[in-house]
Amino acid sequence: MTSAPTHEDAFVVTGVSKIFVGRTPVQALAEITLSLTTGSFTCIVGPSGCGKSTLLRILGELETPTVGEVRNHLPEGRVPRSAFVFQEHGVFPWFTVLQNVAFGEQMASVGRREREEHARRWIAEVGLTGFEDAYPHQLSGGMRQRIAIARAFSTGSPSLLMDEPLGALDAQTRTLMQEQLVGLWEAERKTVVLVTHSIEEALLLGDRVVVMSARPGRIKDVLEVPFGRPRSIEVESAPEFARMRQEIWESLRDEVQASLRLS
């Protein structure tokens, strides 16, 4: 199910398990082994509570595994090796759009002129030119999420770890953001890992789809996505897209039912 590690792998996860210790210990992950190729776009799907977000946080060094190891072969520099985008966009309400997008590089002590130049570039890339001095409360949910995506790209980090970044958006805005996100990635070729509940989104965006089991999360399947790039929303009309969507759902169905019994 997983390929052998190579020098081209950005992340190599070997035998990772995670137990959260408390009054009642909870095992979130069990024996995860996975290699993620540099410059690839990997989507992770699975039932609620299966440890998808925990795995993402372990990759980004926000959590440590209880057992196993993660080797990170991303280049080190003045910016973090991984930038995060969360479902709740996490923009700072007291900062303008420009200040929000420049924040990552500010924390990395990048000079003001340079970080604002980078921020303005990414503000333009996500279609927010003219809103540099606006505050988040003046913008729609979709625009606020574009701020978060621009900030992640602006850091210059070689990987993006995205946890349901489009999940809170309405269907039309989500479609536009999916197209924009895949376009940005195709131009930059960062290593991206995106957690999503949407099978369609995983197939539209990803090179591979990792299917996880109910808690404790294990890797149940890894599917290579055969659609070429550049890729657009029109791929959803392809017969192969429908076949793969059904295949992934059949793999997930029992896991979703199991997760409902655990909740």
Stockholm file with secondary structure:
# STOCKHOLM 1.0

chainA/1-263         MTSAPTHEDAFVVTGVSKIFVGRTPVQALAEITLSLTTGSFTCIVGPSGCGKSTLLRILGELETPTVGEVRNHLPEGRVPRSAFVFQEHGVFPWFTVLQNVAFGEQMASVGRREREEHARRWIAEVGLTGFEDAYPHQLSGGMRQRIAIARAFSTGSPSLLMDEPLGALDAQTRTLMQEQLVGLWEAERKTVVLVTHSIEEALLLGDRVVVMSARPGRIKDVLEVPFGRPRSIEVESAPEFARMRQEIWESLRDEVQASLRLS
#=GR chainA/1-263 SS CCCCCCTTEEEEEEEEEEEECSSSCEEEEEEEEEEEETTCEEEEECCTTSSHHHHHHHHTTSSCCSEEEEEECSCCCSSCSEEEEESSCCCCTTSCHHHHHHHHHHHTTCCHHHHHHHHHHHHHHTTCTTCTTCCGGGSCHHHHHHHHHHHHHHTCCSEEEEESTTTTSCHHHHHHHHHHHHHHHHHHCCEEEEECSCHHHHHHHCSEEEEECSSSBCEEEEEECCCCSSCCGGGGGSHHHHHHHHHHHHHHHHHHHHHHHHC
#=GC SS_cons         CCCCCCTTEEEEEEEEEEEECSSSCEEEEEEEEEEEETTCEEEEECCTTSSHHHHHHHHTTSSCCSEEEEEECSCCCSSCSEEEEESSCCCCTTSCHHHHHHHHHHHTTCCHHHHHHHHHHHHHHTTCTTCTTCCGGGSCHHHHHHHHHHHHHHTCCSEEEEESTTTTSCHHHHHHHHHHHHHHHHHHCCEEEEECSCHHHHHHHCSEEEEECSSSBCEEEEEECCCCSSCCGGGGGSHHHHHHHHHHHHHHHHHHHHHHHHC
//
